[in-house]
């Protein structure tokens, strides 16, 4: 199993904001490449914002 298998469209994830944790929290995956590498860009969104992050900043809920 790949360590990024939990990153799929519509999946709930927890974002560990590297910018001091200001936006840490639960998000939904809006878009992700089919093959996810450590430097891939993942688009996530909450009720309040959308942000592009690296998969290494995410963990499954």
Phi, psi and omega in degrees: 000134179283145184292347179251016182300335182285349182271097180223157179307129176086352182288143174276130181225163175252126179262125174264093184298117181289349182268058176079011177073016184298327184244019177309143174154190183275132179224167173246142177285123180263322177203143180206146177292159180296316177256113184262123176251171181298334181257013177291154177258126179246130177265122178237159181213149171242189176292343188248337185202165173237144180208147174264129185225167173270148181299334180292346180269358185250151171221154182288155175261000000 
